[in-house]
């Protein structure tokens, strides 16, 4: 191995160090080994014709470093992603709760009532919203043609948690139905 090839491999290793830490820990060694193997193979096939290969490998790796950092920045913007993903469940949940709000408003009488109906409607809105939010990744995977059984523990957690939220919502609606229909003492 010549000094030039050692220098090239050292520079490539330094280039790999620019990758985000998680990526580097997972793939850094194998990328370095692959580069070294390809350099050695290229060196054997041609007499010193490494310049084009090294330029291509460094350029491609530099682009990969930039892409991984962009991906990391997007992942760090998780809160924005969660809020964006909550938009549709919130709207759907509001549409589910709206008939009950209208029903209570239409059947309101002069009988004494509790002032807790605002909290009730917030809870009635949150339960289906969270349930829909939990099921959305499963629906996306099915629509994309991916296997939903790829992560069975995650799938089971989402289904069970969503089912519990739906059950709590149904029990709440059944308990409060007399109030929605204008019952007194609610």
C-alpha positions as YAML, in Angstrom:
chain: A
units: angstrom
residues:
- id: 1
  name: UNK
  ca: [0.00, 0.00, 0.00]
- id: 2
  name: UNK
  ca: [1.49, 3.34, -1.00]
- id: 3
  name: UNK
  ca: [1.55, 6.56, 0.98]
- id: 4
  name: UNK
  ca: [-0.99, 8.05, -1.42]
- id: 5
  name: UNK
  ca: [-3.49, 5.25, -0.82]
- id: 6
  name: UNK
  ca: [-3.01, 5.55, 2.95]
- id: 7
  name: UNK
  ca: [-3.65, 9.28, 2.68]
- id: 8
  name: UNK
  ca: [-6.76, 8.69, 0.58]
- id: 9
  name: UNK
  ca: [-8.11, 6.14, 3.07]
- id: 10
  name: UNK
  ca: [-7.37, 8.48, 6.00]
- id: 11
  name: UNK
  ca: [-9.16, 11.35, 4.24]
- id: 12
  name: UNK
  ca: [-12.13, 9.08, 3.47]
- id: 13
  name: UNK
  ca: [-12.30, 8.06, 7.14]
- id: 14
  name: UNK
  ca: [-12.36, 11.75, 8.09]
- id: 15
  name: UNK
  ca: [-15.11, 12.34, 5.54]
- id: 16
  name: UNK
  ca: [-17.12, 9.51, 7.11]
- id: 17
  name: UNK
  ca: [-16.71, 11.20, 10.50]
- id: 18
  name: UNK
  ca: [-18.91, 14.03, 9.18]
- id: 19
  name: UNK
  ca: [-21.93, 11.72, 9.14]
- id: 20
  name: UNK
  ca: [-24.36, 12.05, 12.08]
- id: 21
  name: UNK
  ca: [-23.23, 9.95, 15.07]
- id: 22
  name: UNK
  ca: [-26.02, 7.35, 14.88]
- id: 23
  name: UNK
  ca: [-25.46, 6.77, 11.18]
- id: 24
  name: UNK
  ca: [-21.67, 6.64, 11.65]
- id: 25
  name: UNK
  ca: [-21.94, 4.11, 14.48]
- id: 26
  name: UNK
  ca: [-24.24, 1.90, 12.45]
- id: 27
  name: UNK
  ca: [-22.59, 2.02, 9.01]
- id: 28
  name: UNK
  ca: [-19.25, 3.82, 9.32]
- id: 29
  name: UNK
  ca: [-17.00, 0.77, 9.63]
- id: 30
  name: UNK
  ca: [-18.66, -1.12, 6.79]
- id: 31
  name: UNK
  ca: [-18.50, 1.95, 4.52]
- id: 32
  name: UNK
  ca: [-14.82, 2.40, 5.32]
- id: 33
  name: UNK
  ca: [-14.10, -1.28, 4.68]
- id: 34
  name: UNK
  ca: [-16.02, -1.21, 1.40]
- id: 35
  name: UNK
  ca: [-14.12, 1.87, 0.26]
- id: 36
  name: UNK
  ca: [-10.78, 0.27, 1.16]
- id: 37
  name: UNK
  ca: [-11.71, -2.94, -0.66]
- id: 38
  name: UNK
  ca: [-12.82, -1.03, -3.75]
- id: 39
  name: UNK
  ca: [-9.61, 1.04, -3.69]
- id: 40
  name: UNK
  ca: [-7.49, -2.11, -3.49]
- id: 41
  name: UNK
  ca: [-9.48, -3.75, -6.29]
- id: 42
  name: UNK
  ca: [-9.23, -0.68, -8.48]
- id: 43
  name: UNK
  ca: [-5.48, -0.45, -7.78]
- id: 44
  name: UNK
  ca: [-5.00, -4.06, -8.92]
- id: 45
  name: UNK
  ca: [-7.10, -3.60, -12.07]
- id: 46
  name: UNK
  ca: [-5.47, -0.41, -13.26]
- id: 47
  name: UNK
  ca: [-2.04, 1.06, -12.93]
- id: 48
  name: UNK
  ca: [-2.58, 4.06, -10.66]
- id: 49
  name: UNK
  ca: [-5.98, 5.03, -12.10]
- id: 50
  name: UNK
  ca: [-7.55, 5.84, -8.76]
- id: 51
  name: UNK
  ca: [-8.26, 9.53, -9.34]
- id: 52
  name: UNK
  ca: [-11.65, 9.13, -11.04]
- id: 53
  name: UNK
  ca: [-12.82, 6.49, -8.56]
- id: 54
  name: UNK
  ca: [-11.66, 8.50, -5.51]
- id: 55
  name: UNK
  ca: [-13.29, 11.68, -6.83]
- id: 56
  name: UNK
  ca: [-16.56, 9.84, -7.45]
- id: 57
  name: UNK
  ca: [-16.50, 8.11, -4.02]
- id: 58
  name: UNK
  ca: [-15.69, 11.33, -2.14]
- id: 59
  name: UNK
  ca: [-18.38, 13.28, -4.00]
- id: 60
  name: UNK
  ca: [-21.01, 10.58, -3.45]
- id: 61
  name: UNK
  ca: [-20.09, 10.31, 0.24]
- id: 62
  name: UNK
  ca: [-20.20, 14.11, 0.70]
- id: 63
  name: UNK
  ca: [-23.68, 14.16, -0.85]
- id: 64
  name: UNK
  ca: [-24.69, 11.32, 1.50]
- id: 65
  name: UNK
  ca: [-23.39, 13.28, 4.50]
- id: 66
  name: UNK
  ca: [-25.50, 16.29, 3.48]
- id: 67
  name: UNK
  ca: [-28.59, 14.11, 2.94]
- id: 68
  name: UNK
  ca: [-28.24, 12.44, 6.33]
- id: 69
  name: UNK
  ca: [-27.92, 15.80, 8.09]
- id: 70
  name: UNK
  ca: [-31.01, 17.09, 6.28]
- id: 71
  name: UNK
  ca: [-32.88, 13.95, 7.31]
- id: 72
  name: UNK
  ca: [-31.72, 14.43, 10.90]
- id: 73
  name: UNK
  ca: [-32.97, 18.03, 10.88]
- id: 74
  name: UNK
  ca: [-36.34, 16.87, 9.58]
- id: 75
  name: UNK
  ca: [-36.56, 14.23, 12.30]
- id: 76
  name: UNK
  ca: [-35.64, 16.81, 14.93]
- id: 77
  name: UNK
  ca: [-38.64, 18.81, 13.81]
- id: 78
  name: UNK
  ca: [-40.79, 16.12, 15.43]
- id: 79
  name: UNK
  ca: [-43.13, 18.51, 17.21]
- id: 80
  name: UNK
  ca: [-44.11, 20.13, 13.92]
- id: 81
  name: UNK
  ca: [-44.63, 16.68, 12.47]
- id: 82
  name: UNK
  ca: [-46.82, 15.61, 15.38]
- id: 83
  name: UNK
  ca: [-48.92, 18.76, 15.12]
- id: 84
  name: UNK
  ca: [-49.32, 18.24, 11.37]
- id: 85
  name: UNK
  ca: [-50.30, 14.61, 11.94]
- id: 86
  name: UNK
  ca: [-52.82, 15.65, 14.61]
- id: 87
  name: UNK
  ca: [-54.70, 17.96, 12.23]
- id: 88
  name: UNK
  ca: [-56.84, 15.30, 10.56]
- id: 89
  name: UNK
  ca: [-57.61, 13.30, 13.73]
- id: 90
  name: UNK
  ca: [-58.64, 16.56, 15.43]
- id: 91
  name: UNK
  ca: [-61.00, 17.49, 12.60]
- id: 92
  name: UNK
  ca: [-62.49, 14.00, 12.37]
- id: 93
  name: UNK
  ca: [-62.91, 13.89, 16.13]
- id: 94
  name: UNK
  ca: [-64.67, 17.25, 16.11]
- id: 95
  name: UNK
  ca: [-67.05, 15.96, 13.45]
- id: 96
  name: UNK
  ca: [-67.79, 12.92, 15.64]
- id: 97
  name: UNK
  ca: [-68.52, 15.04, 18.73]
- id: 98
  name: UNK
  ca: [-70.38, 17.86, 16.97]
- id: 99
  name: UNK
  ca: [-73.75, 16.03, 16.75]
- id: 100
  name: UNK
  ca: [-73.70, 15.48, 20.53]
- id: 101
  name: UNK
  ca: [-72.94, 19.14, 21.12]
- id: 102
  name: UNK
  ca: [-75.81, 20.14, 18.85]
- id: 103
  name: UNK
  ca: [-78.12, 17.60, 20.50]
- id: 104
  name: UNK
  ca: [-77.40, 18.98, 23.96]
- id: 105
  name: UNK
  ca: [-77.84, 22.55, 22.77]
- id: 106
  name: UNK
  ca: [-81.18, 21.78, 21.07]
- id: 107
  name: UNK
  ca: [-82.58, 19.86, 24.07]
- id: 108
  name: UNK
  ca: [-81.37, 22.33, 26.71]
- id: 109
  name: UNK
  ca: [-84.11, 23.20, 29.20]
- id: 110
  name: UNK
  ca: [-84.49, 25.50, 32.19]
- id: 111
  name: UNK
  ca: [-83.86, 22.63, 34.59]
- id: 112
  name: UNK
  ca: [-80.79, 22.99, 36.81]
- id: 113
  name: UNK
  ca: [-77.71, 21.60, 35.08]
- id: 114
  name: UNK
  ca: [-74.06, 21.10, 35.77]
- id: 115
  name: UNK
  ca: [-71.53, 23.43, 34.15]
- id: 116
  name: UNK
  ca: [-69.23, 20.52, 33.34]
- id: 117
  name: UNK
  ca: [-70.48, 20.01, 29.77]
- id: 118
  name: UNK
  ca: [-67.51, 21.94, 28.35]
- id: 119
  name: UNK
  ca: [-65.07, 19.53, 29.99]
- id: 120
  name: UNK
  ca: [-67.22, 16.61, 28.87]
- id: 121
  name: UNK
  ca: [-67.02, 17.70, 25.24]
- id: 122
  name: UNK
  ca: [-63.27, 18.26, 25.44]
- id: 123
  name: UNK
  ca: [-62.85, 14.70, 26.77]
- id: 124
  name: UNK
  ca: [-65.25, 13.38, 24.14]
- id: 125
  name: UNK
  ca: [-63.14, 15.13, 21.50]
- id: 126
  name: UNK
  ca: [-59.75, 13.98, 22.87]
- id: 127
  name: UNK
  ca: [-60.60, 10.26, 23.10]
- id: 128
  name: UNK
  ca: [-61.40, 9.68, 19.39]
- id: 129
  name: UNK
  ca: [-58.65, 12.07, 18.33]
- id: 130
  name: UNK
  ca: [-56.02, 10.05, 20.18]
- id: 131
  name: UNK
  ca: [-57.52, 6.80, 18.92]
- id: 132
  name: UNK
  ca: [-57.39, 7.96, 15.30]
- id: 133
  name: UNK
  ca: [-53.86, 9.30, 15.81]
- id: 134
  name: UNK
  ca: [-52.75, 5.88, 17.12]
- id: 135
  name: UNK
  ca: [-54.27, 4.02, 14.16]
- id: 136
  name: UNK
  ca: [-53.03, 6.38, 11.40]
- id: 137
  name: UNK
  ca: [-49.56, 4.76, 11.00]
- id: 138
  name: UNK
  ca: [-51.20, 1.34, 10.63]
- id: 139
  name: UNK
  ca: [-53.51, 2.67, 7.91]
- id: 140
  name: UNK
  ca: [-50.58, 4.37, 6.14]
- id: 141
  name: UNK
  ca: [-48.62, 1.11, 6.11]
- id: 142
  name: UNK
  ca: [-51.57, -0.84, 4.73]
- id: 143
  name: UNK
  ca: [-52.20, 1.78, 2.03]
- id: 144
  name: UNK
  ca: [-48.51, 1.74, 1.08]
- id: 145
  name: UNK
  ca: [-48.63, -2.04, 0.73]
- id: 146
  name: UNK
  ca: [-46.27, -2.64, 3.65]
- id: 147
  name: UNK
  ca: [-46.69, -5.50, 6.05]
- id: 148
  name: UNK
  ca: [-48.42, -4.38, 9.23]
- id: 149
  name: UNK
  ca: [-46.89, -7.33, 11.06]
- id: 150
  name: UNK
  ca: [-43.34, -6.00, 10.59]
- id: 151
  name: UNK
  ca: [-43.39, -4.67, 14.15]
- id: 152
  name: UNK
  ca: [-45.97, -6.80, 16.01]
- id: 153
  name: UNK
  ca: [-45.37, -5.28, 19.46]
- id: 154
  name: UNK
  ca: [-45.95, -1.77, 18.15]
- id: 155
  name: UNK
  ca: [-49.01, -2.96, 16.23]
- id: 156
  name: UNK
  ca: [-50.47, -4.70, 19.30]
- id: 157
  name: UNK
  ca: [-49.85, -1.64, 21.49]
- id: 158
  name: UNK
  ca: [-51.52, 0.69, 19.00]
- id: 159
  name: UNK
  ca: [-54.53, -1.56, 18.47]
- id: 160
  name: UNK
  ca: [-55.07, -2.27, 22.20]
- id: 161
  name: UNK
  ca: [-54.58, 1.36, 23.24]
- id: 162
  name: UNK
  ca: [-56.88, 2.60, 20.47]
- id: 163
  name: UNK
  ca: [-59.53, 0.00, 21.38]
- id: 164
  name: UNK
  ca: [-59.36, 1.13, 25.04]
- id: 165
  name: UNK
  ca: [-59.86, 4.75, 24.00]
- id: 166
  name: UNK
  ca: [-62.84, 3.81, 21.82]
- id: 167
  name: UNK
  ca: [-64.33, 1.74, 24.65]
- id: 168
  name: UNK
  ca: [-63.93, 4.66, 27.09]
- id: 169
  name: UNK
  ca: [-65.62, 6.97, 24.58]
- id: 170
  name: UNK
  ca: [-68.57, 4.62, 24.05]
- id: 171
  name: UNK
  ca: [-69.05, 4.20, 27.83]
- id: 172
  name: UNK
  ca: [-68.90, 7.97, 28.28]
- id: 173
  name: UNK
  ca: [-71.48, 8.60, 25.55]
- id: 174
  name: UNK
  ca: [-73.80, 5.91, 26.95]
- id: 175
  name: UNK
  ca: [-73.48, 7.42, 30.44]
- id: 176
  name: UNK
  ca: [-74.17, 10.95, 29.23]
- id: 177
  name: UNK
  ca: [-76.90, 10.17, 26.69]
- id: 178
  name: UNK
  ca: [-79.72, 11.22, 29.05]
- id: 179
  name: UNK
  ca: [-78.00, 14.60, 29.42]
- id: 180
  name: UNK
  ca: [-77.70, 15.00, 25.65]
- id: 181
  name: UNK
  ca: [-81.44, 14.30, 25.41]
- id: 182
  name: UNK
  ca: [-82.31, 17.06, 27.90]
- id: 183
  name: UNK
  ca: [-82.47, 15.13, 31.18]
- id: 184
  name: UNK
  ca: [-82.44, 17.12, 34.38]
- id: 185
  name: UNK
  ca: [-79.65, 17.00, 36.96]
- id: 186
  name: UNK
  ca: [-76.88, 16.56, 34.41]
...
